[in-house]
């Protein structure tokens, strides 16, 4: 970006966050400091089985804070689950929300907060700045190193009736506090670690090449690229290594701070469409699409992708722009292969007849607006076809 970009007006929004081993165990103190009477704990069965929800409840018990647990959440949180959770929040007379889990519990918790104060169906809030009444206090405890929903202005909700996902984007959905404890990553299996790690890498790369990027977001995006690309494979091989997990979790945090303020691009627009139509895991969708979208975008922002390659440890000295572009794409593909992400879209259940509808939904996604090239319907169809 040129020097003139330093003079542009920029806004940067982030929650208070506590990062480090033991952060999870402070939730009772944070809830008490906020003066809550009763907590709605939003989580899912996998996180409960891993033991992290129990640790949160123990912290609340220690401070003698009443709570109710809502855990009927699927991997891509659905509008009806949000509405059920909002009803439960009201029935239990809660006045604060704590989410424990990855992107699904976090997005569902945000949705519950939106509905509980705005008194409308969650699907009515699709788009940018549609929320008029602030949510109740929300504390997030992430348990995956990828989504960064715990620090972002985004909430993604599935509309199963239309077989699509909606993006709700507003500073009103930024949580009050995020308690980021790398210890929670030690229970993730290798494939989940890989998919969520690549998801975080996508956040960083898309934020860096976004038309909404700025010097304020670039510093976080590039640090995220360095941390994630440099530690993901070792973290998969050594899941109990807290130092590696901490670097991966910090990479996810840095990426979240970047994309929450710079927005994203075509990878996420297309991944949201995939997840909405076929109920596929979000991180895996992003991983499958990343290099294909980068190949499409390269002509628009080659120097930005060159910076990404440098942060990934590539030596591009003496390389032409074309050669540097090929090198960064091959490095992304190598990282995916070695992380164990092999499946193309056809193996995820996508077939050629699905592509026009997938492309149509992706074109309407808010994330497409800040892609470095604004594609047309056929461009998006071709990218999906190449990823089959």
Helices and strands as residue ranges (DSSP letters): G 3-7, E 16-19, G 23-26, H 27-33, E 38-42, H 45-50, H 52-62, E 66-70, H 79-91, E 96-101, H 103-118, G 122-125, E 127-128, E 137-142, G 149-151, E 154-159, E 164-169, G 171-173, E 177-180, G 182-187, H 190-209, H 215-237, H 242-262, H 266-278, H 282-297, H 302-311, H 321-339, G 345-348, G 352-354, H 355-363, G 366-370, H 377-387
